[in-house]
Amino acid sequence: PDVPRERMPEIRRDEQRAAAAAVGVSDVRFLGHVDGELEPSRELVRELVAVIRDVRPQRVMLPNPDRWWDRIGASHPDHMAAGEAAIRAIYPFARNPFAFPELLADGLEPWTVEQVWVMAVSDPNTVVDVTDTFARKITAIMAHQSQHPEPENVREWVSGWLAANAEQAGLGEGRLAEVFRAHTTG
């Protein structure tokens, strides 16, 4: 609230770099869209296709493009738009040599992402035990200082969600888990 709005993009980029570094990620790319105004536009899909063709990932983790009515907080409009644009980029466009021919001219050949893991879903089919990496996760989350009006509660909230995931998955007491809806793109 005390930060001028025009400084927020710079602050959010710095926070994202710090969060990525906390979990060992060094390749962070910013597409320059306005925070809070993201739409799954053709332009955004094209930009994501370019990144996919450049990076050539086997798996992409993306936000749920659908609204989750039971946990409305998991349905931020920017996240939903990013999820929708990402799945459009993955299929059909990144693998289609006729999509965005200008990318071919830039040397970005078609690429097929083999797996898509969707976050914030009510019907997960994949569980990942994150107990041993929880401290790094919290460090990454806390790097987003501008997003936490009650930072003293974040650790408890996140550990509660992850403990509930682990319990539902039968991982045992004291375990923490992330859950996803995993799909092959075949």
Backbone as CSV, one residue per row, in Angstrom:
resi,resn,N_x,N_y,N_z,CA_x,CA_y,CA_z,C_x,C_y,C_z
1,PRO,0.798,-1.208,0.000,0.000,0.000,0.000,0.834,1.262,0.000
2,ASP,2.020,1.238,0.633,2.868,2.434,0.678,3.712,2.592,-0.567
3,VAL,3.662,1.618,-1.471,4.493,1.622,-2.676,3.701,2.233,-3.833
4,PRO,4.300,3.183,-4.540,3.603,3.734,-5.708,3.341,2.637,-6.744
5,ARG,2.158,2.649,-7.335,1.743,1.618,-8.294,2.761,1.429,-9.424
6,GLU,3.359,2.488,-9.894,4.303,2.387,-11.019,5.573,1.622,-10.656
7,ARG,5.858,1.478,-9.357,7.038,0.714,-8.927,6.759,-0.776,-8.788
8,MET,5.483,-1.159,-8.758,5.127,-2.557,-8.511,5.713,-3.538,-9.534
9,PRO,5.717,-3.227,-10.835,6.314,-4.209,-11.748,7.768,-4.533,-11.412
10,GLU,8.544,-3.523,-11.071,9.945,-3.740,-10.696,10.040,-4.558,-9.409
11,ILE,9.215,-4.231,-8.443,9.207,-4.962,-7.173,8.825,-6.415,-7.400
12,ARG,7.762,-6.663,-8.190,7.301,-8.025,-8.448,8.354,-8.838,-9.204
13,ARG,9.077,-8.212,-10.145,10.158,-8.927,-10.850,11.272,-9.301,-9.875
14,ASP,11.652,-8.370,-8.999,12.691,-8.666,-8.007,12.251,-9.787,-7.070
15,GLU,10.990,-9.748,-6.653,10.472,-10.801,-5.786,10.501,-12.149,-6.495
16,GLN,10.124,-12.166,-7.767,10.104,-13.434,-8.504,11.510,-13.987,-8.686
17,ARG,12.456,-13.126,-8.972,13.848,-13.591,-9.086,14.337,-14.181,-7.766
18,ALA,14.016,-13.526,-6.667,14.429,-14.025,-5.342,13.752,-15.356,-5.037
19,ALA,12.479,-15.468,-5.353,11.755,-16.727,-5.119,12.356,-17.848,-5.959
20,ALA,12.643,-17.565,-7.201,13.234,-18.577,-8.086,14.598,-19.016,-7.560
21,ALA,15.401,-18.061,-7.139,16.727,-18.388,-6.610,16.618,-19.284,-5.374
22,ALA,15.596,-19.075,-4.570,15.416,-19.874,-3.350,15.195,-21.346,-3.647
23,VAL,14.685,-21.652,-4.828,14.447,-23.053,-5.199,15.377,-23.520,-6.318
24,GLY,16.436,-22.737,-6.579,17.459,-23.170,-7.522,17.181,-22.893,-8.981
25,VAL,16.260,-21.984,-9.263,15.946,-21.650,-10.655,16.686,-20.378,-11.043
26,SER,17.388,-20.433,-12.168,18.115,-19.245,-12.621,17.547,-18.655,-13.911
27,ASP,16.790,-19.418,-14.670,16.216,-18.935,-15.926,14.797,-18.445,-15.665
28,VAL,14.651,-17.154,-15.424,13.356,-16.536,-15.167,13.096,-15.554,-16.294
29,ARG,11.947,-15.697,-16.934,11.613,-14.839,-18.068,10.342,-14.063,-17.777
30,PHE,10.381,-12.789,-18.093,9.230,-11.920,-17.893,8.715,-11.493,-19.255
31,LEU,7.417,-11.623,-19.448,6.823,-11.293,-20.748,6.287,-9.872,-20.787
32,GLY,6.257,-9.201,-19.654,5.921,-7.780,-19.635,4.443,-7.444,-19.599
33,HIS,3.594,-8.397,-19.270,2.165,-8.103,-19.188,1.848,-7.436,-17.854
34,VAL,0.780,-6.656,-17.821,0.410,-5.895,-16.637,-0.211,-6.823,-15.586
35,ASP,0.347,-6.778,-14.381,-0.164,-7.566,-13.257,-1.613,-7.184,-13.002
36,GLY,-2.463,-8.195,-12.896,-3.867,-7.955,-12.633,-4.717,-7.773,-13.877
37,GLU,-4.094,-7.783,-15.056,-4.826,-7.559,-16.299,-4.551,-8.621,-17.352
38,LEU,-4.029,-9.767,-16.943,-3.652,-10.801,-17.899,-4.880,-11.425,-18.548
39,GLU,-4.800,-11.649,-19.840,-5.841,-12.323,-20.616,-5.167,-13.406,-21.459
40,PRO,-5.862,-14.515,-21.740,-5.254,-15.573,-22.576,-5.315,-15.204,-24.065
41,SER,-4.685,-14.106,-24.397,-4.733,-13.553,-25.748,-3.840,-14.341,-26.712
42,ARG,-4.059,-14.140,-27.988,-3.202,-14.745,-29.016,-1.755,-14.316,-28.816
43,GLU,-1.544,-13.053,-28.447,-0.189,-12.550,-28.206,0.492,-13.319,-27.075
44,LEU,-0.222,-13.522,-25.967,0.353,-14.263,-24.837,0.625,-15.713,-25.227
45,VAL,-0.312,-16.340,-25.934,-0.109,-17.726,-26.376,1.136,-17.809,-27.250
46,ARG,1.296,-16.877,-28.183,2.472,-16.861,-29.066,3.761,-16.730,-28.250
47,GLU,3.760,-15.849,-27.262,4.941,-15.669,-26.417,5.274,-16.958,-25.659
48,LEU,4.252,-17.639,-25.180,4.480,-18.896,-24.462,4.949,-20.001,-25.407
49,VAL,4.414,-20.028,-26.621,4.897,-20.989,-27.616,6.386,-20.760,-27.868
50,ALA,6.785,-19.503,-27.987,8.208,-19.191,-28.218,9.065,-19.710,-27.063
51,VAL,8.618,-19.515,-25.829,9.379,-19.998,-24.670,9.434,-21.529,-24.676
52,ILE,8.297,-22.169,-24.928,8.269,-23.639,-24.956,9.220,-24.167,-26.026
53,ARG,9.183,-23.583,-27.197,10.062,-24.054,-28.275,11.530,-23.778,-27.969
54,ASP,11.799,-22.731,-27.222,13.177,-22.413,-26.848,13.669,-23.327,-25.731
55,VAL,12.884,-23.494,-24.680,13.291,-24.275,-23.513,13.161,-25.777,-23.765
56,ARG,12.124,-26.190,-24.492,11.869,-27.584,-24.839,11.654,-28.471,-23.612
57,PRO,10.697,-28.090,-22.753,10.469,-28.862,-21.519,9.750,-30.176,-21.784
58,GLN,9.992,-31.141,-20.919,9.245,-32.402,-20.944,7.919,-32.244,-20.201
59,ARG,7.933,-31.417,-19.149,6.760,-31.216,-18.297,6.563,-29.720,-18.083
60,VAL,5.296,-29.312,-18.100,4.950,-27.939,-17.756,3.928,-27.990,-16.625
61,MET,4.208,-27.223,-15.587,3.263,-27.073,-14.480,2.557,-25.745,-14.696
62,LEU,1.230,-25.786,-14.632,0.484,-24.571,-14.908,-0.665,-24.380,-13.934
63,PRO,-1.055,-23.119,-13.752,-2.204,-22.857,-12.888,-3.477,-23.409,-13.521
64,ASN,-4.435,-23.742,-12.692,-5.709,-24.247,-13.173,-6.427,-23.150,-13.961
65,PRO,-6.775,-23.418,-15.215,-7.497,-22.401,-15.980,-8.975,-22.303,-15.596
66,ASP,-9.453,-23.237,-14.766,-10.855,-23.254,-14.358,-11.028,-22.683,-12.960
67,ARG,-12.151,-22.041,-12.744,-12.442,-21.511,-11.421,-12.739,-22.680,-10.470
68,TRP,-12.122,-22.637,-9.299,-12.337,-23.653,-8.281,-13.251,-23.037,-7.233
69,TRP,-14.519,-23.335,-7.313,-15.533,-22.691,-6.482,-15.379,-23.018,-5.005
70,ASP,-14.831,-24.173,-4.662,-14.669,-24.542,-3.255,-13.492,-23.832,-2.589
71,ARG,-12.560,-23.344,-3.402,-11.410,-22.580,-2.881,-11.202,-21.395,-3.805
72,ILE,-12.096,-20.429,-3.694,-12.102,-19.301,-4.624,-10.753,-18.562,-4.651
73,GLY,-10.035,-18.579,-3.533,-8.729,-17.926,-3.487,-7.702,-18.559,-4.412
74,ALA,-7.955,-19.787,-4.834,-7.053,-20.463,-5.771,-7.366,-20.074,-7.212
75,SER,-8.355,-19.205,-7.399,-8.812,-18.854,-8.748,-8.542,-17.390,-9.087
76,HIS,-7.332,-16.938,-8.863,-6.982,-15.561,-9.225,-7.117,-15.416,-10.743
77,PRO,-7.762,-14.367,-11.216,-7.961,-14.209,-12.666,-6.672,-14.267,-13.489
78,ASP,-5.583,-13.677,-12.996,-4.310,-13.762,-13.722,-3.836,-15.209,-13.821
79,HIS,-3.992,-15.968,-12.747,-3.549,-17.365,-12.749,-4.385,-18.184,-13.722
80,MET,-5.693,-17.947,-13.709,-6.565,-18.676,-14.636,-6.208,-18.330,-16.089
81,ALA,-5.968,-17.062,-16.368,-5.598,-16.639,-17.723,-4.264,-17.251,-18.129
82,ALA,-3.305,-17.281,-17.200,-2.000,-17.884,-17.499,-2.149,-19.372,-17.778
83,GLY,-2.985,-20.055,-16.984,-3.217,-21.477,-17.202,-3.858,-21.741,-18.560
84,GLU,-4.850,-20.959,-18.920,-5.516,-21.137,-20.208,-4.559,-20.863,-21.366
85,ALA,-3.808,-19.778,-21.279,-2.848,-19.465,-22.340,-1.784,-20.552,-22.442
86,ALA,-1.333,-21.060,-21.292,-0.293,-22.101,-21.305,-0.788,-23.381,-21.959
87,ILE,-2.014,-23.812,-21.631,-2.489,-25.055,-22.236,-2.738,-24.869,-23.728
88,ARG,-3.186,-23.710,-24.145,-3.323,-23.440,-25.584,-1.963,-23.482,-26.266
89,ALA,-0.962,-22.913,-25.600,0.382,-22.917,-26.182,0.915,-24.342,-26.298
90,ILE,0.699,-25.141,-25.248,1.176,-26.524,-25.245,0.482,-27.339,-26.320
91,TYR,-0.854,-27.231,-26.345,-1.627,-27.937,-27.359,-2.727,-27.025,-27.853
92,PRO,-2.715,-26.753,-29.121,-1.982,-27.425,-30.184,-0.760,-26.678,-30.706
93,PHE,-0.540,-25.447,-30.260,0.340,-24.557,-31.005,1.831,-24.872,-30.963
94,ALA,2.412,-25.211,-29.803,3.872,-25.406,-29.735,4.338,-26.530,-30.645
95,ARG,3.520,-27.555,-30.806,3.908,-28.714,-31.621,3.557,-28.559,-33.095
96,ASN,2.742,-27.581,-33.421,2.230,-27.405,-34.777,3.179,-26.548,-35.619
97,PRO,3.809,-27.124,-36.647,4.762,-26.353,-37.449,4.105,-25.222,-38.240
98,PHE,2.779,-25.268,-38.380,2.088,-24.228,-39.139,1.608,-23.084,-38.250
99,ALA,1.726,-23.252,-36.943,1.332,-22.201,-36.001,2.491,-21.235,-35.808
100,PHE,2.208,-19.975,-35.909,3.199,-18.922,-35.696,4.455,-19.168,-36.542
101,PRO,4.311,-19.148,-37.867,5.449,-19.441,-38.747,6.645,-18.501,-38.541
102,GLU,6.392,-17.316,-38.013,7.497,-16.394,-37.746,8.457,-16.953,-36.704
103,LEU,7.966,-17.835,-35.842,8.846,-18.451,-34.851,9.819,-19.420,-35.508
104,LEU,9.359,-20.093,-36.553,10.260,-20.975,-37.312,11.396,-20.165,-37.923
105,ALA,11.054,-18.990,-38.423,12.074,-18.117,-39.012,13.103,-17.687,-37.972
106,ASP,12.686,-17.673,-36.700,13.606,-17.336,-35.602,14.354,-18.558,-35.077
107,GLY,14.175,-19.707,-35.743,14.864,-20.932,-35.337,14.162,-21.700,-34.227
108,LEU,12.920,-21.349,-33.929,12.179,-22.018,-32.862,11.297,-23.106,-33.469
109,GLU,11.854,-24.303,-33.495,11.193,-25.457,-34.103,10.071,-25.980,-33.208
110,PRO,9.069,-26.615,-33.790,7.975,-27.184,-33.002,8.496,-28.125,-31.918
111,TRP,7.751,-28.165,-30.798,8.129,-28.997,-29.673,6.867,-29.533,-29.016
112,THR,6.896,-30.808,-28.658,5.774,-31.427,-27.966,6.121,-31.602,-26.496
113,VAL,5.365,-30.939,-25.651,5.478,-31.116,-24.211,4.787,-32.432,-23.881
114,GLU,5.475,-33.319,-23.180,4.927,-34.649,-22.908,3.938,-34.686,-21.749
115,GLN,4.161,-33.842,-20.729,3.305,-33.876,-19.541,2.869,-32.470,-19.148
116,VAL,1.639,-32.382,-18.670,1.096,-31.151,-18.114,0.620,-31.474,-16.703
117,TRP,1.104,-30.710,-15.730,0.666,-30.867,-14.344,-0.070,-29.582,-13.964
118,VAL,-1.354,-29.727,-13.639,-2.197,-28.577,-13.306,-2.271,-28.439,-11.783
119,MET,-2.036,-27.218,-11.312,-2.071,-26.900,-9.878,-3.475,-26.457,-9.471
120,ALA,-3.719,-26.441,-8.165,-4.967,-25.927,-7.590,-6.185,-26.604,-8.197
121,VAL,-6.229,-27.927,-8.055,-7.338,-28.709,-8.595,-8.081,-29.417,-7.466
122,SER,-9.356,-29.671,-7.687,-10.151,-30.374,-6.692,-10.073,-31.888,-6.871
123,ASP,-9.540,-32.329,-8.003,-9.480,-33.765,-8.311,-8.072,-34.202,-8.708
124,PRO,-7.101,-34.079,-7.785,-5.719,-34.432,-8.136,-5.557,-35.928,-8.392
125,ASN,-4.572,-36.230,-9.239,-4.221,-37.636,-9.471,-2.727,-37.880,-9.256
126,THR,-2.017,-36.860,-8.820,-0.575,-36.965,-8.601,-0.221,-36.246,-7.303
127,VAL,0.540,-36.941,-6.459,0.940,-36.408,-5.159,2.465,-36.368,-5.110
128,VAL,3.005,-35.246,-4.656,4.452,-35.111,-4.502,4.731,-34.747,-3.044
129,ASP,5.499,-35.586,-2.368,5.887,-35.321,-0.985,6.923,-34.196,-0.994
130,VAL,6.590,-33.081,-0.370,7.474,-31.910,-0.355,8.001,-31.611,1.055
131,THR,7.884,-32.579,1.942,8.298,-32.376,3.329,9.740,-31.892,3.416
132,ASP,10.611,-32.533,2.668,12.043,-32.219,2.768,12.428,-30.906,2.094
133,THR,11.542,-30.351,1.291,11.845,-29.090,0.608,10.965,-27.944,1.101
134,PHE,10.216,-28.181,2.162,9.272,-27.181,2.668,9.960,-25.868,3.034
135,ALA,11.100,-25.910,3.674,11.782,-24.673,4.082,12.115,-23.813,2.865
136,ARG,12.574,-24.447,1.807,12.877,-23.685,0.576,11.596,-23.118,-0.027
137,LYS,10.516,-23.893,0.028,9.228,-23.427,-0.486,8.789,-22.171,0.266
138,ILE,8.876,-22.203,1.582,8.479,-21.044,2.383,9.368,-19.844,2.077
139,THR,10.665,-20.071,1.931,11.564,-18.974,1.575,11.138,-18.353,0.247
140,ALA,10.795,-19.199,-0.727,10.356,-18.695,-2.029,9.049,-17.924,-1.912
141,ILE,8.106,-18.465,-1.180,6.820,-17.780,-1.009,7.015,-16.439,-0.304
142,MET,7.836,-16.426,0.724,8.048,-15.193,1.486,8.828,-14.142,0.702
143,ALA,9.509,-14.557,-0.365,10.198,-13.585,-1.220,9.204,-12.629,-1.877
144,HIS,7.961,-13.051,-1.979,6.905,-12.218,-2.562,6.293,-11.332,-1.467
145,GLN,7.135,-10.488,-0.891,6.743,-9.679,0.267,5.519,-8.806,-0.001
146,SER,5.397,-8.295,-1.207,4.288,-7.398,-1.514,2.944,-8.125,-1.526
147,GLN,2.961,-9.434,-1.505,1.739,-10.224,-1.622,1.232,-10.767,-0.290
148,HIS,1.930,-10.471,0.797,1.576,-11.060,2.090,1.187,-9.997,3.115
149,PRO,-0.112,-9.715,3.219,-0.527,-8.734,4.225,-0.343,-9.240,5.651
150,GLU,-0.291,-10.574,5.829,-0.086,-11.168,7.156,1.052,-12.184,7.085
151,PRO,2.284,-11.719,6.885,3.405,-12.653,6.677,3.625,-13.620,7.829
152,GLU,3.254,-13.216,9.032,3.462,-14.095,10.189,2.591,-15.353,10.122
153,ASN,1.566,-15.348,9.280,0.652,-16.495,9.184,0.928,-17.412,7.990
154,VAL,1.788,-16.991,7.085,1.985,-17.732,5.834,2.457,-19.160,6.079
155,ARG,3.465,-19.320,6.902,4.018,-20.666,7.157,2.928,-21.613,7.673
156,GLU,2.126,-21.148,8.605,1.061,-21.972,9.169,0.007,-22.311,8.113
157,TRP,-0.408,-21.321,7.316,-1.407,-21.570,6.272,-0.915,-22.609,5.283
158,VAL,0.293,-22.390,4.773,0.829,-23.287,3.742,1.042,-24.685,4.311
159,SER,1.620,-24.783,5.501,1.844,-26.116,6.073,0.514,-26.816,6.333
160,GLY,-0.513,-26.081,6.704,-1.830,-26.674,6.905,-2.402,-27.255,5.620
161,TRP,-2.310,-26.498,4.524,-2.793,-26.997,3.221,-2.018,-28.239,2.796
162,LEU,-0.704,-28.173,2.934,0.128,-29.286,2.484,-0.038,-30.516,3.372
163,ALA,-0.234,-30.307,4.669,-0.481,-31.437,5.576,-1.812,-32.106,5.231
164,ALA,-2.837,-31.306,4.913,-4.130,-31.873,4.518,-3.987,-32.683,3.229
165,ASN,-3.204,-32.175,2.273,-2.952,-32.926,1.035,-2.290,-34.265,1.351
166,ALA,-1.272,-34.243,2.210,-0.532,-35.459,2.556,-1.437,-36.454,3.274
167,GLU,-2.267,-35.952,4.169,-3.181,-36.837,4.901,-4.169,-37.501,3.934
168,GLN,-4.754,-36.710,3.038,-5.694,-37.274,2.058,-5.022,-38.316,1.175
169,ALA,-3.735,-38.122,0.906,-2.995,-39.047,0.049,-2.459,-40.251,0.816
170,GLY,-2.625,-40.242,2.132,-2.163,-41.368,2.937,-0.664,-41.404,3.152
171,LEU,-0.012,-40.248,3.148,1.447,-40.211,3.300,1.913,-40.333,4.740
172,GLY,1.038,-40.182,5.673,1.424,-40.337,7.073,1.578,-39.010,7.781
173,GLU,1.530,-39.087,9.094,1.601,-37.904,9.931,2.960,-37.213,9.788
174,GLY,2.910,-35.905,9.782,4.126,-35.113,9.686,4.614,-34.897,8.264
175,ARG,3.915,-35.446,7.281,4.323,-35.275,5.889,3.567,-34.107,5.277
176,LEU,4.144,-33.532,4.244,3.555,-32.416,3.503,3.563,-32.777,2.021
177,ALA,2.503,-32.409,1.310,2.418,-32.794,-0.100,1.764,-31.716,-0.955
178,GLU,2.262,-31.626,-2.169,1.609,-30.853,-3.225,0.812,-31.847,-4.044
179,VAL,-0.302,-31.402,-4.600,-1.107,-32.273,-5.444,-1.363,-31.585,-6.784
180,PHE,-1.470,-32.411,-7.810,-1.640,-31.925,-9.178,-2.612,-32.820,-9.929
181,ARG,-3.116,-32.316,-11.003,-3.828,-33.129,-11.986,-2.835,-33.276,-13.133
182,ALA,-2.249,-34.458,-13.270,-1.211,-34.692,-14.289,-1.840,-35.352,-15.518
183,HIS,-1.399,-34.891,-16.671,-1.895,-35.411,-17.952,-0.726,-35.615,-18.899
184,THR,-0.832,-36.620,-19.742,0.110,-36.742,-20.862,-0.566,-36.099,-22.061
185,THR,0.220,-35.552,-22.942,-0.345,-34.808,-24.060,-0.456,-35.626,-25.328
186,GLY,0.147,-36.831,-25.309,0.117,-37.786,-26.412,-0.594,-37.395,-27.590
